[in-house]
Amino acid sequence: MNKRAFAFVASSVIVASAFAVPAASAATTGASGCWSSSVSRSEGHGWAQVCDSGNGSSVTGWVTDDKADGRCPWIRFNTTSGYSAGSPRVGPKGTTKNFSLSTSSRITGFEILYDNC
């Protein structure tokens, strides 16, 4: 490959990688009836796997505090009945908590929030 062709290929790879969109926060489907997703905001981030069973859901995951700001991040899970469930609050900065919980109605989505510690 001559130098001119190599320069074109190399610059094409750099341009293509600049427009690649990470899928870290997209929901992914795993085992039958299960899905997972990550969530983040400046105060913290987390990940959860939701598995539907019967009319309810079971969840396992973790949440991490990323900022020394007196706020404790947590994940809220929304359900088909309008009820919401939550992970434990986590803090101070650098702390991660694993959790598991169950709901009597199916989880439709989740988001990361924070409370003052």
N, C-alpha and C positions, 0 to 999 in steps of 0.2 A: 504494500500500500504506500503510495507516495505521500509526501508531507502535507500537501494540500487536502487530499482525501481524508487523511488521518485527522487533521485539524477540524474539518467539517463534522466528522463522526463524533469526535470528542466534544465539540461545542453543542451538538444535537443532544448528546446524553446529558450534559449539564443543564440545558434549557428544559428538557423533559423532566428531569428530577426536580427542578425548581417549581414545577406545576403539579407535582404529585401531592395528593391529599391524603393525610394519614387517616386510617379508619379506627383509631383507638377508641373513639366514643360511640362507634356504631354498634348496634345490637347484633350479636352473633347467636346462631342457633346451634345447640349441641345435642345432647341426648334427647330422646323423644319427650316432647312437652317441656323442654328446658330452653332458656335463652339467657344471655349474659350481656352486660354492658358496663362501661366505665363512665364516671361522672367527675367533673372537676370545676373548681372556681378558685380564686386567689387564696382563699382561706384553707383549702384542702382538696383532697381527691379520694376517690374510692372505686370499688368494683363490686358487683354482685351477680350471682347466678340465681335465676328464678325458675322453679320447677312447679308446673301445675299438677295438682292431684285432686281428683274429684271436683268439688266446687271451690277449693282453696288453692293456696300456693305455699311453697316452702322456699326460703331464701338462705343462702350462705354468702358471705362476703367480707370485706374489710373497708375501713375508712382511716385516713391519715390526716393529721393536722400539719399544714405546710407553712404556717405563718405565726410568728410570736406577736399576736395582736390582741390577746384576751378573748378571742372568739373560738368556740369549739364546734367544728364541723360535724355533721351527721347526715345520714341519707334517709329521706322520706319516701315511702312506698305507697302509691295510690292504688286503690282497689276498685273493682266493678261496683261495689256497694256504696262508694263514696267515703268509706272508712280509710284511714291511713295508718300505717305502722312505721316505726322508726328504728334505725340502728342506734347503738349507744353514741353519746357525744364523746368526742376525743380531744385531748389536749394534755399537756402543752405541745408546742412545735416539735415535730419529729416523732410523736407518738402515733402508733397504729393499733387499732383494735379490730380483732376478728369478731364476727357475730353470726348467729343463725336465728331465724324466727319463722313463724308460721302464721298464716292468715286464714280466716274462714271463707273469704271470697277471693277471687283471682286478682293478682296484681297486674295492673295495666301499664305501669311505668314507674320511674323513680327519678329523683333529683337530689342534689346535694344542697343543704342549707347550713346555717350556723346559728348558735345561740351564744350569748355572752357567758363566759365561764364563771 
